[in-house]
């Protein structure tokens, strides 16, 4: 949920909601108050506590329970994941992942309209988010700039589906429906059935706002706004020409005449690709990127990440030679320019085109088998493989249940896990946890569960395939190993290192296991942050500068240095 400026807890605020410890206030709305919290396992979350007067409404509780159950099944990189809820509590509460970024409303109000490419990129992300929501039979009903959060790796939609619970209460507009005047569809204002096309109307209005800095139906009293939405044409002055036909179609009065979210996704993506081909940056404006980085830093100070988990595995005897990309000499950045850009927004202003594999050889290099732990860019002269630091029983003869092993034993082929490699070379969790494979934090997918981790390797010696293993009990005779592969999603970022030669970029399977905010600079010992732009069967990647392309599992992983 929204990362409004953090405020201290007040004396009347609860210190704990369910199993979640509250850390600060995030904000409040018509439905309840939102807090920054932390789970028992250390995850930072947003906790929404429902207002008592709503909690007393039996019809609200009924709808809230139904909608909470529905939205918990929604997955997708551009939706904020609902992770927990208690609709029977007094008062009820809902927990989502926490996004340390401003709302679109806040960003545009403070820093002005976005560029054409940035609006198109925003539109593609929001359309993809709506598709994920609609696939689960949920309609948002209140998509507006305040319900769009700007994260380092793309926009997030919040509060989807929950607005329907308010229909049974007095928390409505004077038109008798839930929503935000100026962004509501005509059918919603008329009190008619609202389907996915209603969300498309809201999406078009949101994009018009991002492109111009103002509402397409103006400001004023609720009644006046409602009349304009139902009877008058929107003011689209200032909407860039590439976006104008799509936005206008999305604001059609008749729901049947509006394009679907899939068409918004395709057409916005095409606009982004054209912009990239013309070396136009679809990233957020620099002041907005700074807002996001500031929020992330504030959160890390208030709620630092929990203790490190086990190290990712060492693979003795199987060197993983890094793939290397050469930076063309004609586009290598001047040191001062690159340093200045990195200082502002963690962006390296360099251009990469084409790619070449380093011959590597059989000897370990900066990101070889030992380096899959991501601990150092340069290994010692004679690497000594470390044993896996995954927790093992302290006494093999003990009959005391091992919770870590029990967690490993529950994992099956096809499960997805919300674990990734930290820059320190440690897994982000001490034990595996299964999540829906459609979720944005489903980083790994299990393709095999074995009793010997050596059985996990399917590729050839040193092959870059985005696969690794996570084991428990490796030092005993009762090992259980999860063979995992990285899931690649457009918009995600991971870390990369310098190649062995000057002006090259290298990645190994260990690097592919990392996940990192796209708006932050690369931490030591890494040098680069790579954003995924496509994972495709096609032979070519989206055009544009700073490209680095990799062949992984028979497909092309398209990335750009950010």
N, C-alpha and C positions, 0 to 999 in steps of 0.2 A: 504494500500500500504506500501512500504518499509519504515522501520524506520532507515534510514541512520542517522548518527550523526547529531543532530540538529544544524543548523547554523542560526545566526541572519538574519533577513530580511535586504535587501539592499535598498538603496534610490530609486532605479528604480522598486522595487517590488511593486505590488499592495497591499493595506492594506485590501482589501475586494474583494471577487469574489462571485457574486450572493449574497446570504444571509449569506455567510460564512466569518467570520473574520479570517485573516491569522495571524499565530503566529510565524512561523519560516520556514526556508528552510529545505527540506528533501533531495533533490537531483535533478538531471536532466538527461534526456535521449534523444534518437533520436526523440521522439514524443513531448516532452514538459518538463516543469519544475514542480516539485511536492513540495507542501507546506503542513505544518501542519496547520490545521484550526480548527475552532470550529463553530458549528451550533448555530442558535438562541436559540435552546433548550438546549444547553450545551454539545452536543455530540462532541467528538474529532474525526476528520476526516482527510483524506488525499485528497488534492485538486490538480488535475493535470490540468495545463493550457497548451493548445496546442500551439506549436511554430507558430508565425505569418505566416511564409512562407508555412506551411502546411495548415493553415486556409484559405489561398488564393486559394487553389486548390479545385475546385468545386467537382471533383470526390472523393477526400478525404473526404470532408464534407458529401457527400451523403452516402458513406460507413460508415463513423464514426457514422452518425445518426442511420443507420440501425443496426450496431453492438452494439451501446450503448443501444438501445431499447431491443435487444436480451439478452444482459448480465444482464440487470436489473432484468430479470425474473429468473436468476440462483440463486438457494439457496443451502445451504449445509455448514456443519461445517468447511470444509477444503477449502473453497473458500472465497476470500475477497469480501464482499458484495458491489455492486455498489448501492449507495443510492440516487444519484442525477446526473443530467447532463443537460447542455444547449448547444445543438449542433448549435443553431442559434446565440449564442453570438459572440462577436468579441474581443478576440479570443474564440473559443469553450472551454469548460471545463468539467471535469468529477470528481465526488466526490465518494470516497469509504470509508468504515470503515478503521480506522487507526490501524495497528498492530505494537505494540511497541516491535519489535524484529528484529534481523539481518537477512539478506538473507542467504540461504544455501551456496552460493558462499563465502560470507564473513566469515561464521563460519568455513567452511572447510579450506579455505585459511589461516586463522589465527591459527586454533587449530587442524588441521589434520583430518584424516578420522574417520568415526563413527564406532562403534561396529556393529557386525552382527545384534544383536537384535534391535539396534537403527535404522539401515538402513531399516530393515524389517518394523518397526513401521512407519518410514517415508514413505515407499512404500505403506503401507496400507492406510495411510491418503491421499497421493497424488492420489492413484487410486480411492478412494471414491470421491475426489474432481473432478477428470476427469469425473466420471460417472454422477455427478450432472451437469457438463457443457454440456456433450454430450446429456443428456436427453432433454435439451432445444434447441437442434439443432445447438449448437455452437461448433466450433473446435478451440482449443487454438492457434496452429501453432507455438508458440514460447516458449514452456515450457523449461526452463533452470534453473540452480542453482540460477541465479540472480532474477528469477521470482518466487522463492519459499521463503516465509518468515517463520521464526521459531518463533512461539508464545508459551506462557506457556502451552496452552492446545492443541498443535499440529500444524502441518504445514498448511500454507495457500498458495493457488495459486493466483497470481495476473496477471493482464493484459490479461485475457482470452478473446479471440474474437476480441480485439481491433486491433491486428496486421493485420487483414484482411483489415482494412481501409487503411493501408500503401501500399497495393499492387498497388494502383492507382497512387502512387507518385514515386519520385526519391529516397525515403528513403529505398532502398533495398540493398542487397548484390550485388557483381559484378556478381553473378549467375542470377540476375534478380528476386529474390524472397525475401520475408521478412523472417528473421529468424537469428539464431545464428550458424555459422559454427561449426561443431563438435557435435551439438545437433539436427540438422535438419535431417529429414528422407530422404532417397534416392529419393523418389517420389517428395518431395518438392524441392530438388535440381535440379531435371530434369524438373521442371515447370509443373508437372502433378497435377491432382486433389488431394487435401489433405483431408483425412477423419479422423475419430477417431483413426484409426490405426497409423496415423502419430504422434499423440500425445503419443501413446504407445511407439513408437520408442524413442521419447524424454524422456519419463518417465524412460525407461531402461537406457538410457545414463546418466540421472541425478542420478539414483541409483548407477551406476558404479562409477560416480564421488564421491558420498558420501562415498562409500565403500573403495575407493583407494586414493582419493585426487587428481586424475588426469582425464583428458578427455579420453574416451575410444578410440578415433581416433587421439590422440596426439594434438600437437600444430603446428603452422606454418602458412603460407599464406593461404588465403581463398581458392584459387584454389587447393592447396595441400590437405587441409582438405576435400573439396568437393570430390576430386578424391577418397580419402580413404573411405569415407562414402559410395560411390556408388560402389566401386570395391574391397575393401579389407575388411578383417575381423577385428573386434575391438580387442584391446589389453585388455583382461579381467584378466590379471595377478593380483592377490591380491584380487579379488572378492571372498568373503567367499563361501565355498562349498554349504551351504544351499541355497544361492541366485544365484549361478552361472547358473544353467539351466534356471531359469526364466529370468534373465537378458539377457542371450544369445538369448533366443527365442524372447524377445522383440526387439532385434536388428537385426532380420532377414531382409534381403533385400526386400523380397516379403511381402507386407502388409497383404496378406491373411494368411501368416504363423505365424503371431504374435498373442500371446494371447490377450484377451480383458482386459480392466481395471477390470472387475469383477473377472477374474482369478488372476490378480495381487493382488487384495484385499484379496481373499480367501487364496492364497498361502503365502502371506506376513503375514497375520493374524495367519496362522498356525505356521509359524516360530516364531512369537512372543510368542505364547502359549507354544511352546516347551521350549523357553528360560525362560519363567516365571516358568515353572515346574522345571527348573534346577537352580532357584534362580538367573538368569541373569537379570540385569536391562535393559529394553529397553529404558530408558530415555536418553535424550541428554547428551553428555559429560559435566562434571561439569563446565569447562571453558565456554562452550556455554550457559549453564543455567545461569551462572553469567552474561554473555553478555546480555541476555534477561532481567534479573532482573535489570541490570544497565539502560537499555533503558526505562524500565517501570518507574523506579524512576526518570530519567531525564524528562520524559514526564509529570509526576505528579507534578514536581517542576515548569515546564514551564506552564503547562495547568492543574491546579488542577481541580478536578471534581466540577460541579456546586452545588448550594445549595441543601440541602436534600429535598426530597419529603415527602409525607404523611407517617405516620407509618403504618405498616402492622396491620391487625385487631386483637383486643383482642376478645376472645370468652368466655364470662362469662358463667359459668355453664357447660362448656364442656371441662373438663381437657383433654389435649392431652399428655398422659403419654409417655415419650420417650422410644424408643427401645434401648436396651443396649447390647453391645457386650463385652464379657470377653476376655482380653488378656491372652493367655496361659502363665502360670508361667514360663515355660521353655524358653520362647522366649522374656520375658520382657527386655527392653533395660536397660543398665547401664545409670544412669543419665548423666554422663559426655559425653558418646557417643551420646546420643540423643541431648544434648545441642549443641555439636559441629556440628552435622549434620544440625540441624536447623539453626545454624548461617551461614553455608556455602550456603545452597540452599533451606532452608525451608523444608528439607526432614527428616522425623523421621525414623531412621533405626530400625524399629521393625517389627515383623512378627505376623500377626493375622491368625488364622486358626479356622474354624468352627464358630458357633455363638450361643448365648444363650440369651433368653429374660429375662429382669429383671421383677420380679413380680410387681414392681411399687406400686400397691395399688391404692386407690381412691384419695388420697391426692395429691396436686400439688407437682411437683419435680422441679429439676433445669431447665427442658425445658418443662414445662406444658403449659396450655392454655395461661397464661399471658406471658410465655416465648416465645411464637411464635413471639413476637416482637423482639426477639434476642437482648434484651438490657442488660441482666445480667445473669450470670450462676447460681446465687442464688437469688431467690425472697425473699421479706420480709416475716416475719412470718405470716402476714395476708394480702395476696395479695388483692389489690384494683384494679379491672379492670379499665383500662383507656378507655375513649371513643375514637372511631376512630378519628384520626387526619386528615382524608381526608377532604379537603376543603368543606365547606358547605356555602350556602348563608348567608350573614351577616344580611339580613333582609328578612324574609319570605314573607313580603308584597311587596317587591321590584319587579318591572317588568323588571329590568335590566337583560339582558341575562347573564346566567352563563356559561362561556366557558367550565368549567370542567364538568358540568352536560351534556352539549351538546355532549362532547366527550364520556361520559358514554352511552348516549342514542344511539349513532351510533354503539355500539358494539352489535354483534349478536352471537348466539351459533355457535361454530366451529371456531370463529376468534382466531388468535394467537397474543400475545402481547409481546413486547420487554421490559418487566419490570421484576425486580427481587428484592429480599430483600437485602438491604445493611446490613453490620455488625452492624450498629447503630440501626437497627430495623425499618428502614423507606423504603418505596418503592422507587425505583430508579427514578420514574417519578411521577409528580403531577397529571397527567391525562393519561388515556390509549391511546395507539397508536397501530393500527393493522399493522402487518407485515406478509409476506409470512411464512406459517408454516414450510417450509423447510429451513428457514434461521437459521444460527447458534445462533442468538440472539432472536429467538422465544421461550422464556423461558416458557411461560404459554399459555395454551389453555382454552378457555371459554367453559364450558360444559352446562351452564345454565345462563340465565339472569332473576332475580327475583326482587320482591319488598320488600322482607324481607330476610336478609342475613341468618337467621336461616334455611331457606329452602335449603341452600347450602350443609349442612351436609348429606352425603349419607351413611357414614360408621357408625359403632357402637361407643360407648363411648370410646374416647381415641385412636381410630384406626389410625395407620400410613398408610395413603393412598396418600400422596402427594397432597392433595386438601386443598384449603382455599378459602377465599372470599375477594373481594375488593369492598367497597361500597361508595356511595356518598349520602349525605342527611340523614345519619343514625339518627341524632338527631331531624329530622323533621318528618312529617307524609308522606313524599314523597320520601322514600328511593329507590334507584336503586342499586342493588348489582350484581356484576359479580362473578359467581362461577367458580373458575379456578383450573386447575390441572397442576402440573409440567410436562414438557416434558423432558425425559431423553435421552441424547445423549452420546455415547461412546466418551471418551476423555474430557468431561466437568468435572469441579470440583465444589464442594459445601462444606460448612462448617459444622463441627460437634463439639460437646462439650464433656467434661468429663461426665461419668455416675455418679450416686450418690455414687457408690461404687468405691473403688480404682482400678485402671487399667482397666477401662471400657470405652467404647465409646458410646455416646448416640446421637440420632437424633430425632427431632420431625418434624411435618409438616412444622413448621416455618423454621427449618434448611434446609429442602428440597427446600424452595423457594429462598435460597441464590445462588449466583454464584460468584466464586472467581478464580483468576489466579492460575493455578496449580503450578507455580514456585515460588509463594510467601508464606511466613509463615502465619499461621492463625492469624488474628487480634483479639484483645480483643473484646468480652469476650470468644472467641472460643479457642479451643485447637488443633483441627485437621483440615486438608484439605483432603477430600476424592475425589478420581478420579473415575469416572464411567468406568468400564471395560466391562460391558454388562448389558442389560435389556432384559431378556429372559424368555421363557416359560420352558426352560430346568431346571432340578432339580439341576444341578451343574454349578458352575462358573468357569471361566478360572483359572488354577492352579497358584500357586505362593504364596509368603509370603505377609504379611501385609494385608490379605484379611478380608473384612467385608461384609457380605451378608445380605440383607433385603428382606422380603416378602412385596411387595407393589402392590396393585390392581391385585392380583392373579398371579403376575409374580415375578421373582427374580431380584432385583437390586444388581448387583455385583459391589463392590467398593474396592479400595485399599487405604490405608493411604499413602500420598506422603509427 
